[in-house]
């Protein structure tokens, strides 16, 4: 609910929950589903939502003469020659190898393996790009099916919703600490040029999330949460410090804690 009561005319399709990692998306989808809230299963989890596979698909599109809009994140990445692209995803993997942001972990990832499988099933780049385009069109149809969208910040670029929830705004999750999260290592504020560039990218992702909301925007963080089979106790995101307090108001959507002894007295 809104303090001004203007959300009464909202439908589930007007609402999005934007998260930094796909692991969080799964958590929130399951939670909403348990409460009976209709939730989409969007292509944010699909291989083409990964920025690196999307870059490869854009390169293949250009090779085929398909009009593809350049993306800001393509700046600084190598141009993939047509003769390399002609060898398919595995040829691209051999050519790009460890060129950032590509690394061995990506080439072994579910996203890349899924793209290789889809490439083979669709008999080449042309069939694959056509198939991906069809999946995106189907997703737009599903989005009109009045379901809450739970998607990653990467997948939310270019989209708008009347109400947006940005949960899990905690150091380690946004900015994301990656594989160091469970080791208790986090992005350092003064960690050198690489760390500064990484943090700047994470800050841009938050900006993407903030600007997806047309009417209402809810930001939240938790003192503790269960993720990756562990209980995490993380500090609020350092990025929240950059939001002027005058732009924020405390939501009525706050957690309620029931003391154990009070609970027992009611039984």
C-alpha positions in Angstrom: 0.0 0.0 0.0 1.0 3.6 -0.6 0.8 6.4 1.9 -1.3 8.3 -0.6 -3.5 5.3 -1.6 -2.7 5.6 -5.3 -1.7 2.0 -5.8 -5.2 0.6 -5.5 -5.5 0.5 -9.3 -2.3 -1.5 -9.7 -2.4 -4.9 -11.3 0.4 -7.5 -10.8 1.8 -6.7 -14.3 2.5 -3.1 -13.1 5.0 -4.4 -10.5 8.6 -5.6 -10.7 11.1 -6.9 -8.2 14.6 -6.3 -9.4 17.6 -8.2 -8.0 21.3 -8.3 -8.6 21.7 -12.1 -8.9 19.6 -14.9 -10.3 19.9 -16.7 -6.9 17.9 -13.9 -5.3 15.3 -14.0 -8.1 14.6 -17.6 -7.4 14.1 -16.8 -3.7 11.6 -14.0 -4.3 9.7 -15.9 -6.9 9.2 -18.8 -4.5 8.2 -16.5 -1.7 5.6 -14.7 -3.8 4.3 -18.0 -5.2 3.8 -19.3 -1.7 1.7 -16.2 -0.9 -0.5 -16.8 -4.0 0.9 -13.8 -5.9 1.1 -14.6 -9.7 4.7 -14.4 -10.7 6.3 -14.6 -14.1 9.1 -16.9 -15.1 10.9 -14.3 -17.3 13.8 -14.6 -19.7 16.0 -12.9 -17.1 17.2 -16.4 -16.3 17.9 -17.3 -19.9 21.3 -17.4 -21.4 20.8 -14.4 -23.6 20.2 -12.2 -20.5 23.9 -12.6 -19.6 25.8 -9.6 -20.9 28.6 -11.7 -22.3 26.4 -14.1 -24.3 24.3 -11.0 -25.4 27.6 -9.5 -26.7 28.3 -12.6 -28.7 24.8 -12.6 -30.1 25.1 -9.0 -31.2 28.4 -9.7 -32.9 26.8 -12.6 -34.8 23.9 -10.4 -35.7 26.2 -7.8 -37.2 28.0 -10.6 -39.2 24.6 -11.6 -40.6 23.7 -8.0 -41.5 21.0 -7.9 -38.8 20.6 -4.4 -37.4 21.8 -4.5 -33.8 22.0 -1.5 -31.5 25.4 -1.0 -29.9 25.4 -1.2 -26.1 27.4 0.9 -23.7 29.0 -2.2 -22.2 30.4 -3.2 -25.7 33.0 -0.3 -25.4 36.5 -1.7 -25.1 35.6 -5.2 -26.1 37.3 -6.7 -29.1 35.6 -6.9 -32.5 35.1 -10.6 -33.3 36.1 -11.3 -36.9 33.5 -12.9 -39.1 35.8 -15.9 -39.7 35.9 -16.5 -36.0 32.1 -16.2 -35.6 31.7 -18.6 -38.6 33.1 -21.3 -36.3 30.3 -20.9 -33.9 30.3 -20.3 -30.1 33.3 -22.6 -29.5 35.3 -20.7 -32.1 34.4 -17.5 -30.3 35.5 -19.0 -27.0 38.9 -19.9 -28.3 39.4 -16.4 -29.8 38.2 -14.4 -26.8 39.6 -16.8 -24.2 40.5 -14.8 -21.2 39.8 -11.3 -22.6 37.9 -9.5 -19.8 35.0 -9.8 -19.0 35.4 -13.3 -20.4 37.2 -15.9 -18.4 37.3 -19.7 -17.9 34.4 -19.6 -15.5 32.2 -18.0 -18.1 33.1 -20.6 -20.8 32.1 -23.3 -18.3 29.0 -21.5 -17.2 25.4 -22.6 -17.7 24.7 -19.5 -19.8 27.5 -20.3 -22.4 26.7 -24.1 -22.4 23.0 -23.3 -23.0 24.0 -21.0 -25.9 26.1 -23.7 -27.5 23.2 -26.2 -27.2 20.7 -23.7 -28.7 23.2 -22.9 -31.5 23.4 -26.6 -32.4 19.6 -27.1 -32.1 18.9 -24.1 -34.3 21.6 -25.0 -36.9 23.7 -21.8 -36.7 23.6 -18.2 -35.7 20.7 -17.2 -38.0 18.4 -19.8 -36.5 19.6 -19.1 -33.0 19.0 -15.3 -33.2 15.5 -15.8 -34.7 14.7 -18.2 -31.9 15.9 -15.8 -29.2 13.9 -13.0 -30.8 10.8 -15.3 -30.7 11.4 -16.1 -27.0 11.6 -12.4 -26.2 8.3 -11.7 -28.0 6.7 -14.6 -26.1 8.0 -13.0 -22.9 6.3 -9.7 -23.7 3.1 -11.6 -24.2 3.6 -13.4 -20.8 4.3 -10.0 -19.2 0.9 -8.8 -20.2 -0.6 -11.8 -18.4 -0.8 -9.7 -15.2 2.1 -11.3 -13.3 4.7 -9.7 -11.1 8.0 -9.6 -12.8 11.0 -10.8 -10.8 14.1 -10.2 -12.9 17.7 -9.2 -12.7 18.9 -5.7 -12.9 20.8 -6.6 -16.1 17.6 -7.9 -17.7 15.6 -4.8 -16.6 17.4 -2.4 -18.8 15.0 -0.5 -21.1 11.9 -1.7 -19.2 9.6 0.4 -17.0 7.1 -0.5 -14.3 4.7 1.6 -12.2 6.1 0.1 -9.0 9.5 -1.3 -8.5 10.9 -3.1 -5.4 14.7 -3.2 -5.0 15.4 -5.6 -2.2 18.7 -7.0 -0.9 20.5 -3.6 -1.0 23.4 -4.9 1.0 27.2 -4.8 0.7 28.2 -8.1 -1.0 24.9 -8.2 -3.0 24.9 -4.7 -4.4 27.7 -4.0 -5.0 28.1 -7.7 -5.7 31.1 -9.5 -4.2 30.8 -12.5 -6.6 32.5 -15.7 -5.5 34.1 -13.8 -2.5 30.7 -13.4 -0.9 30.6 -16.6 1.1 34.3 -16.1 2.0 33.4 -12.9 3.7 35.5 -10.8 1.3 33.8 -7.7 -0.2 34.6 -5.0 -2.7 36.9 -2.5 -1.1 36.4 1.2 -1.5 40.1 1.8 -2.1 41.0 -1.4 -3.9 42.8 0.1 -6.8 41.7 0.8 -10.4 40.1 -2.6 -11.0 38.0 -2.4 -7.9 37.0 1.2 -8.6 35.9 0.2 -12.1 33.9 -2.8 -10.8 32.2 -0.6 -8.1 31.3 2.0 -10.8 29.7 -0.7 -12.9 27.7 -1.9 -9.8 26.6 1.7 -9.1 25.4 2.0 -12.7 23.3 -1.2 -12.2 21.7 0.4 -9.1 20.9 3.5 -11.2 19.2 1.2 -13.8 17.0 -0.2 -11.0 16.2 3.2 -9.6 15.1 4.6 -13.0 12.8 1.6 -13.9 10.0 2.9 -11.6 7.4 5.3 -13.0 5.4 5.9 -9.8 6.6 4.1 -6.8 10.0 2.8 -5.7 10.8 0.7 -2.6 14.3 0.1 -1.4 15.1 -2.4 1.3 17.9 -4.4 3.0 17.9 -7.1 5.6 20.0 -7.6 8.7 20.3 -11.3 7.8 19.2 -13.6 5.0 19.6 -17.2 3.9 21.4 -17.5 0.5 23.5 -20.2 -1.1 22.7 -22.4 1.8 24.3 -20.0 4.3 23.0 -17.3 6.7 24.5 -14.0 5.7 24.7 -10.9 7.9 25.6 -8.0 5.6 25.8 -4.3 6.1 23.4 -2.0 4.1 24.8 -1.1 0.7 27.3 1.7 0.6 25.4 3.0 -2.4 22.5 4.0 -0.1 24.8 6.7 1.4 24.7 8.5 -1.9 20.9 9.0 -1.9 19.9 12.3 -0.3 17.8 11.5 2.8 15.2 14.1 1.8 14.3 11.9 -1.2 13.5 8.9 1.1 10.5 8.2 3.3 9.9 5.2 5.6 7.5 2.8 4.0 4.6 1.2 5.9 5.9 -2.1 4.5 8.0 -2.9 7.5 8.7 -6.3 9.1 6.8 -7.1 12.2 8.6 -9.1 15.0 6.6 -11.1 17.5 8.3 -11.8 20.8 8.3 -15.5 21.7 6.7 -15.0 25.1 3.9 -12.9 23.5 3.3 -15.6 21.0 3.0 -18.2 23.7 0.5 -16.2 25.6 -1.8 -16.1 22.6 -1.8 -19.9 22.2 
